[in-house]
Amino acid sequence: MLIITPDIIHSFNKLDICKGGNTFKTLKEHNCILDHIVNQSPQEASEAMRAHLQDVLEYSASLRQSQMT
């Protein structure tokens, strides 16, 4: 069972994560990862996860940059 902690909810609201269409892009990435897992395609799941985490890093960097200005 997924447990969403208050800290995650606070950050989600504070950083307005849903702006700019990020929600749909993220859901698409998560579905892609899950599809590869369900289809027992570990290499493809790994590549999809790696691409997703790269997007997360880039998004986090852009948030940090915007908070500095």
PyMOL Python script that loads the backbone (N, CA, C, O; Angstrom):
from pymol import cmd

cmd.read_pdbstr("""\
ATOM      1  N   MET A   1       0.841  -1.181   0.000  1.00  0.00           N
ATOM      2  CA  MET A   1       0.000   0.000   0.000  1.00  0.00           C
ATOM      3  C   MET A   1       0.882   1.240   0.000  1.00  0.00           C
ATOM      4  O   MET A   1       1.881   1.310   0.715  1.00  0.00           O
ATOM      5  N   LEU A   2       0.503   2.195  -0.798  1.00  0.00           N
ATOM      6  CA  LEU A   2       1.254   3.432  -0.898  1.00  0.00           C
ATOM      7  C   LEU A   2       0.862   4.364   0.241  1.00  0.00           C
ATOM      8  O   LEU A   2      -0.320   4.611   0.477  1.00  0.00           O
ATOM      9  N   ILE A   3       1.842   4.864   0.927  1.00  0.00           N
ATOM     10  CA  ILE A   3       1.605   5.820   2.004  1.00  0.00           C
ATOM     11  C   ILE A   3       2.223   7.145   1.588  1.00  0.00           C
ATOM     12  O   ILE A   3       3.423   7.228   1.327  1.00  0.00           O
ATOM     13  N   ILE A   4       1.396   8.174   1.530  1.00  0.00           N
ATOM     14  CA  ILE A   4       1.890   9.498   1.165  1.00  0.00           C
ATOM     15  C   ILE A   4       2.071  10.284   2.458  1.00  0.00           C
ATOM     16  O   ILE A   4       1.116  10.542   3.192  1.00  0.00           O
ATOM     17  N   THR A   5       3.306  10.651   2.713  1.00  0.00           N
ATOM     18  CA  THR A   5       3.604  11.350   3.955  1.00  0.00           C
ATOM     19  C   THR A   5       3.211  12.817   3.854  1.00  0.00           C
ATOM     20  O   THR A   5       3.145  13.373   2.757  1.00  0.00           O
ATOM     21  N   PRO A   6       2.950  13.440   4.996  1.00  0.00           N
ATOM     22  CA  PRO A   6       2.624  14.871   4.981  1.00  0.00           C
ATOM     23  C   PRO A   6       3.707  15.724   4.328  1.00  0.00           C
ATOM     24  O   PRO A   6       3.388  16.729   3.693  1.00  0.00           O
ATOM     25  N   ASP A   7       4.976  15.351   4.468  1.00  0.00           N
ATOM     26  CA  ASP A   7       6.064  16.118   3.850  1.00  0.00           C
ATOM     27  C   ASP A   7       5.951  16.111   2.326  1.00  0.00           C
ATOM     28  O   ASP A   7       6.178  17.133   1.679  1.00  0.00           O
ATOM     29  N   ILE A   8       5.604  14.969   1.760  1.00  0.00           N
ATOM     30  CA  ILE A   8       5.462  14.875   0.314  1.00  0.00           C
ATOM     31  C   ILE A   8       4.306  15.745  -0.150  1.00  0.00           C
ATOM     32  O   ILE A   8       4.428  16.468  -1.139  1.00  0.00           O
ATOM     33  N   ILE A   9       3.190  15.679   0.557  1.00  0.00           N
ATOM     34  CA  ILE A   9       2.027  16.491   0.192  1.00  0.00           C
ATOM     35  C   ILE A   9       2.357  17.968   0.319  1.00  0.00           C
ATOM     36  O   ILE A   9       1.982  18.764  -0.543  1.00  0.00           O
ATOM     37  N   HIS A  10       3.054  18.342   1.384  1.00  0.00           N
ATOM     38  CA  HIS A  10       3.441  19.751   1.575  1.00  0.00           C
ATOM     39  C   HIS A  10       4.320  20.228   0.416  1.00  0.00           C
ATOM     40  O   HIS A  10       4.081  21.302  -0.135  1.00  0.00           O
ATOM     41  N   SER A  11       5.318  19.456   0.047  1.00  0.00           N
ATOM     42  CA  SER A  11       6.213  19.829  -1.052  1.00  0.00           C
ATOM     43  C   SER A  11       5.453  19.876  -2.370  1.00  0.00           C
ATOM     44  O   SER A  11       5.664  20.781  -3.178  1.00  0.00           O
ATOM     45  N   PHE A  12       4.586  18.924  -2.589  1.00  0.00           N
ATOM     46  CA  PHE A  12       3.791  18.879  -3.812  1.00  0.00           C
ATOM     47  C   PHE A  12       2.971  20.159  -3.963  1.00  0.00           C
ATOM     48  O   PHE A  12       2.926  20.751  -5.042  1.00  0.00           O
ATOM     49  N   ASN A  13       2.327  20.580  -2.883  1.00  0.00           N
ATOM     50  CA  ASN A  13       1.521  21.802  -2.918  1.00  0.00           C
ATOM     51  C   ASN A  13       2.381  23.055  -3.001  1.00  0.00           C
ATOM     52  O   ASN A  13       2.073  23.970  -3.766  1.00  0.00           O
ATOM     53  N   LYS A  14       3.441  23.103  -2.234  1.00  0.00           N
ATOM     54  CA  LYS A  14       4.308  24.284  -2.197  1.00  0.00           C
ATOM     55  C   LYS A  14       4.967  24.544  -3.553  1.00  0.00           C
ATOM     56  O   LYS A  14       5.064  25.691  -3.989  1.00  0.00           O
ATOM     57  N   LEU A  15       5.413  23.488  -4.210  1.00  0.00           N
ATOM     58  CA  LEU A  15       6.144  23.632  -5.465  1.00  0.00           C
ATOM     59  C   LEU A  15       5.228  23.624  -6.690  1.00  0.00           C
ATOM     60  O   LEU A  15       5.701  23.760  -7.818  1.00  0.00           O
ATOM     61  N   ASP A  16       3.927  23.468  -6.474  1.00  0.00           N
ATOM     62  CA  ASP A  16       2.940  23.484  -7.568  1.00  0.00           C
ATOM     63  C   ASP A  16       3.375  22.534  -8.688  1.00  0.00           C
ATOM     64  O   ASP A  16       3.518  22.934  -9.843  1.00  0.00           O
ATOM     65  N   ILE A  17       3.578  21.289  -8.322  1.00  0.00           N
ATOM     66  CA  ILE A  17       4.109  20.273  -9.224  1.00  0.00           C
ATOM     67  C   ILE A  17       3.242  20.075 -10.467  1.00  0.00           C
ATOM     68  O   ILE A  17       3.756  19.693 -11.519  1.00  0.00           O
ATOM     69  N   CYS A  18       1.962  20.322 -10.366  1.00  0.00           N
ATOM     70  CA  CYS A  18       1.040  20.050 -11.485  1.00  0.00           C
ATOM     71  C   CYS A  18       1.076  21.108 -12.583  1.00  0.00           C
ATOM     72  O   CYS A  18       0.470  20.914 -13.637  1.00  0.00           O
ATOM     73  N   LYS A  19       1.760  22.203 -12.365  1.00  0.00           N
ATOM     74  CA  LYS A  19       1.737  23.260 -13.375  1.00  0.00           C
ATOM     75  C   LYS A  19       2.508  22.836 -14.629  1.00  0.00           C
ATOM     76  O   LYS A  19       3.409  21.999 -14.569  1.00  0.00           O
ATOM     77  N   GLY A  20       2.146  23.415 -15.731  1.00  0.00           N
ATOM     78  CA  GLY A  20       2.888  23.192 -16.969  1.00  0.00           C
ATOM     79  C   GLY A  20       2.736  21.821 -17.587  1.00  0.00           C
ATOM     80  O   GLY A  20       3.580  21.421 -18.388  1.00  0.00           O
ATOM     81  N   GLY A  21       1.700  21.091 -17.247  1.00  0.00           N
ATOM     82  CA  GLY A  21       1.483  19.783 -17.863  1.00  0.00           C
ATOM     83  C   GLY A  21       2.368  18.677 -17.330  1.00  0.00           C
ATOM     84  O   GLY A  21       2.404  17.590 -17.907  1.00  0.00           O
ATOM     85  N   ASN A  22       3.079  18.921 -16.248  1.00  0.00           N
ATOM     86  CA  ASN A  22       3.971  17.900 -15.693  1.00  0.00           C
ATOM     87  C   ASN A  22       3.236  16.642 -15.256  1.00  0.00           C
ATOM     88  O   ASN A  22       3.779  15.541 -15.344  1.00  0.00           O
ATOM     89  N   THR A  23       2.011  16.800 -14.790  1.00  0.00           N
ATOM     90  CA  THR A  23       1.267  15.650 -14.285  1.00  0.00           C
ATOM     91  C   THR A  23       1.063  14.612 -15.379  1.00  0.00           C
ATOM     92  O   THR A  23       1.306  13.425 -15.158  1.00  0.00           O
ATOM     93  N   PHE A  24       0.620  15.042 -16.553  1.00  0.00           N
ATOM     94  CA  PHE A  24       0.345  14.088 -17.634  1.00  0.00           C
ATOM     95  C   PHE A  24       1.627  13.438 -18.138  1.00  0.00           C
ATOM     96  O   PHE A  24       1.640  12.250 -18.459  1.00  0.00           O
ATOM     97  N   LYS A  25       2.694  14.209 -18.208  1.00  0.00           N
ATOM     98  CA  LYS A  25       3.982  13.657 -18.645  1.00  0.00           C
ATOM     99  C   LYS A  25       4.465  12.603 -17.648  1.00  0.00           C
ATOM    100  O   LYS A  25       4.930  11.532 -18.038  1.00  0.00           O
ATOM    101  N   THR A  26       4.351  12.918 -16.371  1.00  0.00           N
ATOM    102  CA  THR A  26       4.787  11.994 -15.331  1.00  0.00           C
ATOM    103  C   THR A  26       3.939  10.729 -15.331  1.00  0.00           C
ATOM    104  O   THR A  26       4.476   9.628 -15.202  1.00  0.00           O
ATOM    105  N   LEU A  27       2.628  10.867 -15.472  1.00  0.00           N
ATOM    106  CA  LEU A  27       1.762   9.689 -15.531  1.00  0.00           C
ATOM    107  C   LEU A  27       2.107   8.808 -16.727  1.00  0.00           C
ATOM    108  O   LEU A  27       2.101   7.581 -16.624  1.00  0.00           O
ATOM    109  N   LYS A  28       2.405   9.430 -17.849  1.00  0.00           N
ATOM    110  CA  LYS A  28       2.796   8.673 -19.041  1.00  0.00           C
ATOM    111  C   LYS A  28       4.091   7.904 -18.778  1.00  0.00           C
ATOM    112  O   LYS A  28       4.216   6.738 -19.153  1.00  0.00           O
ATOM    113  N   GLU A  29       5.053   8.568 -18.130  1.00  0.00           N
ATOM    114  CA  GLU A  29       6.325   7.904 -17.805  1.00  0.00           C
ATOM    115  C   GLU A  29       6.095   6.736 -16.846  1.00  0.00           C
ATOM    116  O   GLU A  29       6.658   5.658 -17.038  1.00  0.00           O
ATOM    117  N   HIS A  30       5.275   6.942 -15.820  1.00  0.00           N
ATOM    118  CA  HIS A  30       4.998   5.882 -14.847  1.00  0.00           C
ATOM    119  C   HIS A  30       4.298   4.705 -15.530  1.00  0.00           C
ATOM    120  O   HIS A  30       4.631   3.548 -15.273  1.00  0.00           O
ATOM    121  N   ASN A  31       3.326   5.003 -16.403  1.00  0.00           N
ATOM    122  CA  ASN A  31       2.635   3.926 -17.121  1.00  0.00           C
ATOM    123  C   ASN A  31       3.590   3.144 -18.005  1.00  0.00           C
ATOM    124  O   ASN A  31       3.491   1.921 -18.099  1.00  0.00           O
ATOM    125  N   CYS A  32       4.501   3.832 -18.644  1.00  0.00           N
ATOM    126  CA  CYS A  32       5.494   3.170 -19.498  1.00  0.00           C
ATOM    127  C   CYS A  32       6.359   2.216 -18.668  1.00  0.00           C
ATOM    128  O   CYS A  32       6.590   1.073 -19.064  1.00  0.00           O
ATOM    129  N   ILE A  33       6.825   2.688 -17.533  1.00  0.00           N
ATOM    130  CA  ILE A  33       7.643   1.851 -16.645  1.00  0.00           C
ATOM    131  C   ILE A  33       6.847   0.629 -16.200  1.00  0.00           C
ATOM    132  O   ILE A  33       7.343  -0.496 -16.257  1.00  0.00           O
ATOM    133  N   LEU A  34       5.620   0.853 -15.761  1.00  0.00           N
ATOM    134  CA  LEU A  34       4.780  -0.248 -15.292  1.00  0.00           C
ATOM    135  C   LEU A  34       4.492  -1.249 -16.410  1.00  0.00           C
ATOM    136  O   LEU A  34       4.532  -2.458 -16.181  1.00  0.00           O
ATOM    137  N   ASP A  35       4.207  -0.764 -17.600  1.00  0.00           N
ATOM    138  CA  ASP A  35       3.959  -1.670 -18.730  1.00  0.00           C
ATOM    139  C   ASP A  35       5.152  -2.581 -18.977  1.00  0.00           C
ATOM    140  O   ASP A  35       4.985  -3.776 -19.221  1.00  0.00           O
ATOM    141  N   HIS A  36       6.349  -2.024 -18.913  1.00  0.00           N
ATOM    142  CA  HIS A  36       7.548  -2.843 -19.129  1.00  0.00           C
ATOM    143  C   HIS A  36       7.729  -3.870 -18.011  1.00  0.00           C
ATOM    144  O   HIS A  36       8.177  -4.990 -18.255  1.00  0.00           O
ATOM    145  N   ILE A  37       7.382  -3.484 -16.798  1.00  0.00           N
ATOM    146  CA  ILE A  37       7.470  -4.432 -15.682  1.00  0.00           C
ATOM    147  C   ILE A  37       6.461  -5.556 -15.874  1.00  0.00           C
ATOM    148  O   ILE A  37       6.800  -6.732 -15.739  1.00  0.00           O
ATOM    149  N   VAL A  38       5.218  -5.194 -16.190  1.00  0.00           N
ATOM    150  CA  VAL A  38       4.164  -6.190 -16.398  1.00  0.00           C
ATOM    151  C   VAL A  38       4.535  -7.137 -17.544  1.00  0.00           C
ATOM    152  O   VAL A  38       4.282  -8.339 -17.471  1.00  0.00           O
ATOM    153  N   ASN A  39       5.126  -6.591 -18.584  1.00  0.00           N
ATOM    154  CA  ASN A  39       5.532  -7.404 -19.743  1.00  0.00           C
ATOM    155  C   ASN A  39       6.849  -8.135 -19.528  1.00  0.00           C
ATOM    156  O   ASN A  39       7.367  -8.789 -20.434  1.00  0.00           O
ATOM    157  N   GLN A  40       7.383  -8.015 -18.318  1.00  0.00           N
ATOM    158  CA  GLN A  40       8.630  -8.675 -17.938  1.00  0.00           C
ATOM    159  C   GLN A  40       9.757  -8.325 -18.897  1.00  0.00           C
ATOM    160  O   GLN A  40      10.473  -9.190 -19.402  1.00  0.00           O
ATOM    161  N   SER A  41       9.886  -7.018 -19.128  1.00  0.00           N
ATOM    162  CA  SER A  41      10.952  -6.494 -19.992  1.00  0.00           C
ATOM    163  C   SER A  41      11.881  -5.639 -19.127  1.00  0.00           C
ATOM    164  O   SER A  41      11.771  -4.413 -19.123  1.00  0.00           O
ATOM    165  N   PRO A  42      12.787  -6.279 -18.403  1.00  0.00           N
ATOM    166  CA  PRO A  42      13.606  -5.535 -17.443  1.00  0.00           C
ATOM    167  C   PRO A  42      14.493  -4.469 -18.075  1.00  0.00           C
ATOM    168  O   PRO A  42      14.672  -3.398 -17.495  1.00  0.00           O
ATOM    169  N   GLN A  43      15.048  -4.739 -19.247  1.00  0.00           N
ATOM    170  CA  GLN A  43      15.922  -3.751 -19.878  1.00  0.00           C
ATOM    171  C   GLN A  43      15.135  -2.495 -20.243  1.00  0.00           C
ATOM    172  O   GLN A  43      15.583  -1.376 -19.996  1.00  0.00           O
ATOM    173  N   GLU A  44      13.957  -2.693 -20.835  1.00  0.00           N
ATOM    174  CA  GLU A  44      13.120  -1.556 -21.216  1.00  0.00           C
ATOM    175  C   GLU A  44      12.620  -0.810 -19.986  1.00  0.00           C
ATOM    176  O   GLU A  44      12.556   0.420 -19.995  1.00  0.00           O
ATOM    177  N   ALA A  45      12.263  -1.540 -18.925  1.00  0.00           N
ATOM    178  CA  ALA A  45      11.818  -0.901 -17.684  1.00  0.00           C
ATOM    179  C   ALA A  45      12.948  -0.067 -17.096  1.00  0.00           C
ATOM    180  O   ALA A  45      12.727   1.048 -16.625  1.00  0.00           O
ATOM    181  N   SER A  46      14.137  -0.606 -17.126  1.00  0.00           N
ATOM    182  CA  SER A  46      15.300   0.111 -16.609  1.00  0.00           C
ATOM    183  C   SER A  46      15.559   1.388 -17.399  1.00  0.00           C
ATOM    184  O   SER A  46      15.821   2.440 -16.817  1.00  0.00           O
ATOM    185  N   GLU A  47      15.486   1.298 -18.713  1.00  0.00           N
ATOM    186  CA  GLU A  47      15.711   2.474 -19.558  1.00  0.00           C
ATOM    187  C   GLU A  47      14.626   3.530 -19.341  1.00  0.00           C
ATOM    188  O   GLU A  47      14.918   4.725 -19.296  1.00  0.00           O
ATOM    189  N   ALA A  48      13.375   3.085 -19.208  1.00  0.00           N
ATOM    190  CA  ALA A  48      12.273   4.024 -18.968  1.00  0.00           C
ATOM    191  C   ALA A  48      12.421   4.689 -17.605  1.00  0.00           C
ATOM    192  O   ALA A  48      12.148   5.880 -17.459  1.00  0.00           O
ATOM    193  N   MET A  49      12.850   3.924 -16.612  1.00  0.00           N
ATOM    194  CA  MET A  49      13.050   4.480 -15.277  1.00  0.00           C
ATOM    195  C   MET A  49      14.204   5.476 -15.280  1.00  0.00           C
ATOM    196  O   MET A  49      14.121   6.533 -14.655  1.00  0.00           O
ATOM    197  N   ARG A  50      15.261   5.140 -15.972  1.00  0.00           N
ATOM    198  CA  ARG A  50      16.422   6.030 -16.074  1.00  0.00           C
ATOM    199  C   ARG A  50      16.023   7.356 -16.734  1.00  0.00           C
ATOM    200  O   ARG A  50      16.433   8.424 -16.279  1.00  0.00           O
ATOM    201  N   ALA A  51      15.232   7.288 -17.793  1.00  0.00           N
ATOM    202  CA  ALA A  51      14.765   8.497 -18.479  1.00  0.00           C
ATOM    203  C   ALA A  51      13.858   9.319 -17.557  1.00  0.00           C
ATOM    204  O   ALA A  51      13.948  10.546 -17.521  1.00  0.00           O
ATOM    205  N   HIS A  52      12.993   8.639 -16.820  1.00  0.00           N
ATOM    206  CA  HIS A  52      12.100   9.329 -15.884  1.00  0.00           C
ATOM    207  C   HIS A  52      12.904  10.040 -14.796  1.00  0.00           C
ATOM    208  O   HIS A  52      12.635  11.199 -14.480  1.00  0.00           O
ATOM    209  N   LEU A  53      13.874   9.357 -14.233  1.00  0.00           N
ATOM    210  CA  LEU A  53      14.679   9.969 -13.171  1.00  0.00           C
ATOM    211  C   LEU A  53      15.509  11.134 -13.704  1.00  0.00           C
ATOM    212  O   LEU A  53      15.752  12.101 -12.982  1.00  0.00           O
ATOM    213  N   GLN A  54      15.941  11.052 -14.948  1.00  0.00           N
ATOM    214  CA  GLN A  54      16.651  12.175 -15.555  1.00  0.00           C
ATOM    215  C   GLN A  54      15.718  13.388 -15.650  1.00  0.00           C
ATOM    216  O   GLN A  54      16.133  14.515 -15.380  1.00  0.00           O
ATOM    217  N   ASP A  55      14.465  13.156 -16.031  1.00  0.00           N
ATOM    218  CA  ASP A  55      13.481  14.244 -16.073  1.00  0.00           C
ATOM    219  C   ASP A  55      13.255  14.837 -14.681  1.00  0.00           C
ATOM    220  O   ASP A  55      13.126  16.051 -14.525  1.00  0.00           O
ATOM    221  N   VAL A  56      13.209  13.965 -13.677  1.00  0.00           N
ATOM    222  CA  VAL A  56      13.034  14.440 -12.296  1.00  0.00           C
ATOM    223  C   VAL A  56      14.214  15.318 -11.890  1.00  0.00           C
ATOM    224  O   VAL A  56      14.022  16.377 -11.291  1.00  0.00           O
ATOM    225  N   LEU A  57      15.423  14.888 -12.210  1.00  0.00           N
ATOM    226  CA  LEU A  57      16.610  15.685 -11.882  1.00  0.00           C
ATOM    227  C   LEU A  57      16.583  17.045 -12.577  1.00  0.00           C
ATOM    228  O   LEU A  57      16.885  18.069 -11.964  1.00  0.00           O
ATOM    229  N   GLU A  58      16.220  17.046 -13.856  1.00  0.00           N
ATOM    230  CA  GLU A  58      16.157  18.306 -14.599  1.00  0.00           C
ATOM    231  C   GLU A  58      15.075  19.222 -14.042  1.00  0.00           C
ATOM    232  O   GLU A  58      15.276  20.431 -13.928  1.00  0.00           O
ATOM    233  N   TYR A  59      13.935  18.647 -13.698  1.00  0.00           N
ATOM    234  CA  TYR A  59      12.851  19.451 -13.115  1.00  0.00           C
ATOM    235  C   TYR A  59      13.280  20.018 -11.760  1.00  0.00           C
ATOM    236  O   TYR A  59      13.019  21.184 -11.463  1.00  0.00           O
ATOM    237  N   SER A  60      13.930  19.205 -10.950  1.00  0.00           N
ATOM    238  CA  SER A  60      14.406  19.664  -9.637  1.00  0.00           C
ATOM    239  C   SER A  60      15.418  20.790  -9.787  1.00  0.00           C
ATOM    240  O   SER A  60      15.387  21.768  -9.041  1.00  0.00           O
ATOM    241  N   ALA A  61      16.314  20.645 -10.753  1.00  0.00           N
ATOM    242  CA  ALA A  61      17.308  21.694 -11.003  1.00  0.00           C
ATOM    243  C   ALA A  61      16.629  22.984 -11.432  1.00  0.00           C
ATOM    244  O   ALA A  61      17.040  24.065 -11.009  1.00  0.00           O
ATOM    245  N   SER A  62      15.597  22.893 -12.265  1.00  0.00           N
ATOM    246  CA  SER A  62      14.896  24.097 -12.704  1.00  0.00           C
ATOM    247  C   SER A  62      14.164  24.756 -11.539  1.00  0.00           C
ATOM    248  O   SER A  62      14.074  25.982 -11.478  1.00  0.00           O
ATOM    249  N   LEU A  63      13.640  23.951 -10.616  1.00  0.00           N
ATOM    250  CA  LEU A  63      12.995  24.528  -9.423  1.00  0.00           C
ATOM    251  C   LEU A  63      14.007  25.257  -8.553  1.00  0.00           C
ATOM    252  O   LEU A  63      13.744  26.362  -8.079  1.00  0.00           O
ATOM    253  N   ARG A  64      15.161  24.639  -8.344  1.00  0.00           N
ATOM    254  CA  ARG A  64      16.202  25.277  -7.540  1.00  0.00           C
ATOM    255  C   ARG A  64      16.642  26.582  -8.181  1.00  0.00           C
ATOM    256  O   ARG A  64      16.827  27.588  -7.495  1.00  0.00           O
ATOM    257  N   GLN A  65      16.809  26.564  -9.501  1.00  0.00           N
ATOM    258  CA  GLN A  65      17.245  27.758 -10.218  1.00  0.00           C
ATOM    259  C   GLN A  65      16.201  28.861 -10.089  1.00  0.00           C
ATOM    260  O   GLN A  65      16.557  30.020  -9.877  1.00  0.00           O
ATOM    261  N   SER A  66      14.933  28.526 -10.212  1.00  0.00           N
ATOM    262  CA  SER A  66      13.879  29.545 -10.124  1.00  0.00           C
ATOM    263  C   SER A  66      13.751  30.108  -8.718  1.00  0.00           C
ATOM    264  O   SER A  66      13.337  31.256  -8.549  1.00  0.00           O
ATOM    265  N   GLN A  67      14.099  29.322  -7.705  1.00  0.00           N
ATOM    266  CA  GLN A  67      14.031  29.807  -6.329  1.00  0.00           C
ATOM    267  C   GLN A  67      15.197  30.731  -6.006  1.00  0.00           C
ATOM    268  O   GLN A  67      15.118  31.510  -5.056  1.00  0.00           O
ATOM    269  N   MET A  68      16.278  30.659  -6.777  1.00  0.00           N
ATOM    270  CA  MET A  68      17.450  31.497  -6.542  1.00  0.00           C
ATOM    271  C   MET A  68      17.270  32.883  -7.164  1.00  0.00           C
ATOM    272  O   MET A  68      17.932  33.839  -6.761  1.00  0.00           O
ATOM    273  N   THR A  69      16.383  32.986  -8.135  1.00  0.00           N
ATOM    274  CA  THR A  69      16.210  34.272  -8.813  1.00  0.00           C
ATOM    275  C   THR A  69      15.044  35.046  -8.261  1.00  0.00           C
ATOM    276  O   THR A  69      14.762  36.151  -8.724  1.00  0.00           O
TER     277      THR A  69
END
""", "prot")
cmd.dss("prot")
cmd.show_as("cartoon", "prot")
cmd.util.cbc("prot")
cmd.orient("prot")
